[in-house]
Amino acid sequence: MRLSTKSRYGLRALFDIAYHSKGVPAQIKTISQRQGITPRYLEQIFQKLKRAGIVKSIRGPKGGYYLARMPEEIVVGDIMRAMEESIEPIFCAQPAKGRSRKCRRESKCAAQVVWTEAGRRLRDYLDSVTLAQMCGMAGGMRIEK
């Protein structure tokens, strides 16, 4: 399984806001420079995050994006779900009601059990890590503020 660039960059951008902004709206230009992500791509990412209710924005010269909730309340899983259609390893591991298509081997595939459990464990882990914890990790790594 490989997460999209939008997921990886979305996580980095939100970490950047949580770690650097101190409650002040963060501007795309600043995040772009620190994270090495083009401003245009960041705008696309932030639109998805805004629709998901993870960030809010303020227009104008002192505007920018800010977290809609405290960093302790935003888990990596929230961000991944906002960016991806699904974070399951393969389509047949998705719950049947959310699948775009039916697996023709569903009732006779032992591998599906493995993929379903792998997806559950991945979701559990991503839902256990908060942006606040990532900020703590960054402090331990001595990443400059």
The 8 nearest C-alpha neighbors of each residue, nearest first, counted from 0:
[[1, 88, 2, 89, 87, 86, 3, 118],
 [0, 2, 3, 88, 4, 86, 6, 7],
 [3, 1, 6, 4, 0, 7, 86, 83],
 [4, 2, 5, 6, 1, 7, 83, 82],
 [3, 5, 7, 6, 8, 2, 9, 1],
 [6, 4, 8, 3, 7, 9, 82, 44],
 [7, 5, 9, 3, 82, 4, 8, 79],
 [6, 8, 4, 10, 9, 5, 11, 3],
 [7, 9, 11, 5, 10, 6, 4, 12],
 [10, 8, 6, 12, 11, 7, 5, 44],
 [9, 11, 13, 7, 8, 12, 14, 6],
 [10, 12, 8, 14, 9, 13, 15, 7],
 [13, 11, 15, 9, 14, 10, 8, 16],
 [14, 12, 16, 15, 10, 11, 17, 9],
 [13, 15, 11, 17, 12, 16, 18, 10],
 [16, 14, 12, 18, 13, 17, 19, 11],
 [15, 17, 20, 13, 19, 14, 18, 25],
 [18, 16, 14, 15, 19, 20, 13, 70],
 [19, 17, 15, 16, 134, 14, 20, 144],
 [18, 20, 16, 15, 144, 17, 21, 14],
 [19, 21, 16, 23, 22, 25, 17, 18],
 [22, 20, 23, 19, 17, 18, 16, 24],
 [21, 23, 20, 24, 65, 17, 66, 16],
 [24, 22, 20, 21, 25, 65, 63, 64],
 [25, 23, 63, 65, 64, 62, 22, 26],
 [26, 24, 63, 64, 20, 65, 23, 16],
 [25, 27, 63, 28, 29, 64, 30, 24],
 [26, 28, 30, 29, 31, 38, 25, 63],
 [27, 29, 31, 26, 30, 38, 32, 37],
 [30, 28, 32, 31, 26, 27, 33, 25],
 [31, 29, 27, 33, 32, 28, 34, 26],
 [30, 32, 36, 28, 29, 34, 35, 33],
 [33, 31, 29, 35, 30, 34, 28, 36],
 [34, 32, 30, 31, 35, 29, 15, 36],
 [33, 35, 31, 36, 32, 30, 11, 12],
 [34, 36, 31, 32, 33, 37, 30, 38],
 [37, 35, 31, 34, 38, 41, 40, 32],
 [36, 38, 40, 39, 31, 41, 35, 32],
 [39, 37, 41, 40, 31, 27, 28, 42],
 [38, 40, 42, 41, 37, 43, 36, 27],
 [41, 39, 43, 37, 42, 38, 44, 36],
 [40, 42, 44, 38, 43, 39, 45, 37],
 [43, 41, 45, 39, 40, 44, 46, 38],
 [44, 42, 40, 46, 41, 45, 39, 47],
 [45, 43, 41, 47, 42, 46, 9, 5],
 [44, 46, 48, 42, 47, 43, 49, 41],
 [45, 47, 49, 43, 44, 48, 42, 50],
 [48, 46, 50, 45, 49, 44, 51, 81],
 [49, 47, 45, 51, 53, 46, 50, 54],
 [48, 50, 54, 46, 52, 51, 47, 53],
 [51, 49, 47, 52, 48, 46, 53, 81],
 [50, 52, 48, 49, 53, 81, 47, 54],
 [53, 51, 49, 50, 54, 48, 67, 55],
 [52, 54, 67, 48, 51, 49, 66, 68],
 [55, 53, 66, 67, 49, 65, 52, 48],
 [56, 54, 65, 67, 64, 49, 66, 53],
 [57, 55, 64, 63, 65, 58, 54, 62],
 [56, 58, 62, 63, 64, 59, 55, 24],
 [59, 57, 62, 63, 56, 60, 61, 64],
 [58, 60, 62, 61, 57, 63, 56, 26],
 [59, 61, 62, 58, 63, 57, 26, 24],
 [62, 60, 59, 63, 58, 24, 57, 26],
 [63, 61, 57, 58, 59, 60, 24, 26],
 [62, 64, 26, 24, 25, 57, 56, 58],
 [65, 63, 56, 24, 25, 55, 26, 54],
 [64, 66, 24, 54, 55, 56, 25, 67],
 [65, 67, 54, 68, 53, 55, 69, 64],
 [66, 68, 54, 53, 55, 65, 52, 69],
 [69, 67, 66, 72, 70, 73, 53, 54],
 [68, 70, 71, 72, 66, 73, 67, 131],
 [71, 69, 131, 130, 72, 73, 17, 68],
 [72, 70, 131, 69, 129, 73, 130, 132],
 [73, 71, 69, 70, 68, 74, 129, 130],
 [74, 72, 70, 129, 71, 130, 77, 75],
 [73, 75, 129, 76, 126, 128, 77, 130],
 [74, 76, 125, 78, 77, 128, 129, 126],
 [75, 77, 125, 126, 79, 74, 78, 80],
 [78, 76, 80, 75, 74, 79, 81, 73],
 [77, 79, 81, 75, 76, 80, 82, 10],
 [78, 80, 76, 82, 81, 77, 6, 83],
 [79, 81, 83, 77, 82, 78, 76, 85],
 [82, 80, 78, 79, 51, 83, 48, 77],
 [81, 83, 79, 6, 80, 5, 78, 47],
 [84, 82, 85, 80, 79, 81, 86, 6],
 [85, 83, 80, 82, 86, 81, 79, 87],
 [84, 86, 83, 87, 80, 93, 90, 79],
 [85, 87, 88, 83, 80, 79, 84, 118],
 [86, 88, 118, 89, 85, 93, 92, 90],
 [87, 89, 0, 118, 114, 86, 92, 90],
 [90, 88, 87, 91, 92, 114, 93, 0],
 [89, 91, 92, 93, 87, 98, 88, 100],
 [90, 92, 93, 89, 102, 111, 101, 98],
 [93, 91, 115, 90, 89, 114, 87, 111],
 [94, 92, 91, 90, 98, 87, 95, 97],
 [93, 95, 97, 96, 98, 92, 91, 115],
 [96, 94, 98, 97, 93, 101, 91, 92],
 [95, 97, 94, 98, 93, 99, 100, 101],
 [98, 96, 95, 94, 93, 99, 100, 85],
 [99, 97, 95, 100, 96, 93, 94, 101],
 [98, 100, 97, 101, 90, 96, 95, 93],
 [101, 99, 98, 102, 90, 91, 95, 97],
 [102, 100, 103, 98, 99, 91, 95, 105],
 [101, 103, 105, 104, 91, 100, 90, 106],
 [102, 104, 105, 101, 106, 107, 100, 108],
 [105, 103, 107, 102, 106, 108, 101, 111],
 [106, 104, 102, 107, 103, 108, 111, 91],
 [105, 107, 104, 108, 103, 109, 102, 111],
 [108, 106, 104, 105, 109, 111, 103, 110],
 [109, 107, 110, 111, 105, 104, 106, 112],
 [108, 110, 111, 112, 107, 113, 106, 105],
 [111, 109, 113, 112, 108, 114, 115, 107],
 [110, 112, 114, 113, 109, 108, 115, 92],
 [111, 113, 115, 110, 109, 114, 116, 108],
 [112, 114, 110, 116, 111, 115, 117, 109],
 [115, 113, 117, 111, 116, 112, 92, 118],
 [114, 116, 92, 118, 112, 117, 113, 111],
 [115, 117, 119, 113, 118, 114, 120, 112],
 [116, 118, 114, 120, 115, 119, 113, 121],
 [119, 117, 87, 121, 115, 116, 120, 88],
 [120, 118, 116, 122, 121, 117, 123, 115],
 [119, 121, 123, 117, 122, 118, 124, 116],
 [120, 122, 118, 124, 123, 119, 125, 117],
 [123, 121, 119, 125, 124, 120, 126, 118],
 [124, 122, 120, 126, 121, 125, 119, 127],
 [123, 125, 127, 121, 126, 122, 120, 128],
 [126, 124, 76, 75, 122, 127, 123, 128],
 [125, 127, 76, 123, 124, 74, 128, 122],
 [126, 128, 124, 125, 123, 129, 74, 75],
 [129, 127, 74, 125, 126, 75, 132, 124],
 [130, 128, 74, 132, 131, 73, 71, 75],
 [129, 131, 70, 133, 132, 73, 14, 74],
 [132, 130, 70, 71, 134, 129, 133, 135],
 [133, 131, 135, 129, 134, 130, 136, 128],
 [132, 134, 136, 130, 135, 131, 137, 129],
 [135, 133, 137, 131, 132, 136, 18, 130],
 [134, 136, 132, 138, 133, 137, 139, 131],
 [137, 135, 133, 139, 134, 138, 132, 140],
 [138, 136, 140, 134, 139, 142, 135, 133],
 [139, 137, 141, 135, 140, 136, 142, 134],
 [138, 140, 136, 141, 137, 135, 142, 134],
 [139, 141, 137, 138, 142, 136, 135, 143],
 [142, 140, 138, 139, 143, 137, 136, 144],
 [141, 143, 137, 140, 138, 144, 139, 136],
 [144, 142, 141, 138, 137, 140, 19, 18],
 [143, 19, 142, 18, 138, 141, 20, 137]]
